[in-house]
Amino acid sequence: MSSSTPRLVRTAQSDPVPPAADRADPTGPADAAGPTTPRTTPNENGDPGRTGTRARPDVAGRLFAMTATGAGATILVVLAAVAVFLVLRAWPAMTASAEELSEGIQWFPEGQTLLGFVGPLIFGTVLAAVIALVIAVPLAVGIALFTSHYAPRRIASGLGYVVDLLAAIPSVVYGLWGVVWLAPRLYPVWTWLADNLGWIPLFAGPASQPPRTVMTVGVVLAVMILPIITAVSREVFLQTPRLHEEAALALGATRWEMVRMAVLPFGRSGLISASMLGLGRALGETMAVLMILSPGFTYAFELLQAGRHQTIAANIANQFPEANPLGVSTLIATGLALFVITLAVNMAARWVVSRRKDFSGAN
Amino acid sequence: MAQRIDIKDLDVYYGSFRAVADVGMTIEPRSITALIGPSGCGKSTFLRTLNRMHEVIPGARVQGTVLMDGVDLYGSGVDPVAVRRQVGMVFQRPNPFPTMSIAENVLAGVKLNNRRISKGDANDLVESSLRGANLWNEVKDRLDRPGSSLSGGQQQRLCIARAIAVKPQVLLMDEPCSALDPISTLAIEDLMAELKDDYTIVIVTHNMQQAARVSDRTAFFTIEGTGKPGRLVEMDDTRTMFSTPTQQATEDYISGRFG
């Protein structure tokens, strides 16, 4: 008994890792002070001869709790600082009249309000990112499933390594590659699309040459976000409990049926998170878009035509060097719009994940 | 629908390591056969060869024959997926699909075998399978709740319902009660006694009282030492095995002097 008591005390105090569900919660770090509370355990054990163990301060535990809380708070502070900066600096543009904007800023479209200016930019940004996601997510899921459940281990690790390498390529290199190498090779594809599927408004021709279009940008963005989505979903798929896979196989599922029954449902929320990470990158990507896209400010759905779209990030990079104070403020206002879109998308994704929380397998 | 299984000269390998050697036995239809023995003696491995689930582990292979009503499960042209649809399995830990509701869990295997099933038939099958697993009265009001919302014992019965919903010939149970409390264990044991009217049941258990309570025949496996393959020592009627076993090793094990 006397030998087991101190051990009990130590495990109670030196177990500062909160449960996984808490760690995923942004408020988690604040709860990290919790693990220090079971200090009363030795008292409850009714072992008065051992009160010495109770008095020993749990320095490591405290330090950990403080560090974790601090780290959590830092994120919130940074986020708030960015939001405050954006709102403060965008304020002059948001309060300026249409005349002030078009007179004060050389590149501002004549007679347009700020909203009328930001609208097509938001549209272009979301459009390019959505194209990228539509191309990248199925491909990433395919690669992730192949590496996690189909490929022999040697091939799988090699492929995983190559995919991770893709993430290390700077975006300016992707931009160069897109303009110099990919775009000319995509042109025949886009022409074919316009000729054969042109009756779908999205692919209405004629396909622009050179194809500095939002579609080409979408393809390059897809390549850029592929590694992050693949890597995250591969890890999630690998986490599928063996029990669930065996349950499916024992029912007479083929490998693909097992994947559909056990792996994909289990990885669903992780896949959504991975897609959001990719979407975030696609929404904010600047350099590659700037280098490839021929800009335009319309709400055009014709993906194969150049000079129709522009993204917020590329527009900021394009105009910023020569912008006057009001121009900078306008650009920051568009940045604020991007910030809000990203937040909204992430919140929507969280909502989608939490809607079927009971079925997530986390309980 | 229950079928006899004849196993002859069965060796199981993991890579070059022989895990189980020279097993030969006959498993009678409509009966419960218990496999007992110390940890690592290969009884679970052997059980998994009866529905080719051992093949899930890379490098695992089998030599010998397993005849189910005269058909060799390891014959060329036999699809392991088809074998598993005939031979259901219940695992050590309850494993309902967490992303599916209770009803969807029951229907999971059926939807694989026969994609088109009318809503009425599906409802009937859910009810009959859950009744068959003695779970219907406990869950009939919450069939659309996740399977993971049930208690451990209920989850295990849900897994049994899922296994019998596809109407297999044989039901394999790999220590089905080892993660359950005594009351849930009793519920599963009662259920097994009912199920043996329709199915051939093979159960691996570490609990010798359980083997004595539920099984008709008992097979005792043992292992001579680390790195040696597990072997079948003897198999007989459960009553005989627990009263007058012919082998000294069996007597040592069931009387608690070994393992």
Contacts between the chains, C-beta under 8 A, distances in Angstrom:
chain1	res1	chain2	res2	distance
A	241	B	95	7.6
A	243	B	91	6.5
A	243	B	93	6.1
A	243	B	95	4.1
A	244	B	95	5.9
A	244	B	97	6.2
A	244	B	98	7.3
A	245	B	56	7.8
A	246	B	53	6.8
A	246	B	56	6.5
A	246	B	91	6.6
A	246	B	95	7.2
A	247	B	91	6.9
A	247	B	95	4.4
A	247	B	96	7.6
A	247	B	97	6.7
A	247	B	159	7.3
A	247	B	162	7.9
A	248	B	97	7.6
A	248	B	108	7.5
A	249	B	53	6.6
A	249	B	56	6.0
A	249	B	84	6.6
A	250	B	51	6.7
A	250	B	53	5.9
A	250	B	84	5.7
A	250	B	88	7.0
A	250	B	89	3.9
A	250	B	91	7.5
A	250	B	163	7.7
A	251	B	84	6.9
A	251	B	85	7.5
A	251	B	88	7.6
A	251	B	108	6.1
A	251	B	109	3.7
A	251	B	112	6.1
A	251	B	162	7.0
A	251	B	163	7.5
A	251	B	166	6.7
A	252	B	81	5.3
A	252	B	82	7.1
A	252	B	83	8.0
A	252	B	84	4.2
A	252	B	85	3.3
A	252	B	109	6.5
A	252	B	112	5.8
A	252	B	113	6.7
A	252	B	166	7.2
A	253	B	81	7.2
A	253	B	112	5.5
A	254	B	81	5.4
A	257	B	112	5.7
A	261	B	97	6.6
A	261	B	108	6.5
A	261	B	112	7.9
A	262	B	97	6.6
A	265	B	97	7.0
A	265	B	98	7.9
A	265	B	99	3.4
A	265	B	100	7.4
A	266	B	98	7.3
A	266	B	99	6.5
A	268	B	99	7.2
A	356	B	99	7.7
A	358	B	145	7.4
A	358	B	146	4.9
A	358	B	149	6.9
A	359	B	98	6.5
A	359	B	99	4.8
A	359	B	100	7.3
A	359	B	101	7.6
A	359	B	146	4.8
A	359	B	148	8.0
A	360	B	98	6.9
A	360	B	99	7.1
A	361	B	98	3.0
A	361	B	99	6.2
A	361	B	148	6.5
A	362	B	98	8.0
A	363	B	98	7.7
A	363	B	146	7.7
A	363	B	148	5.6
A	363	B	149	7.4
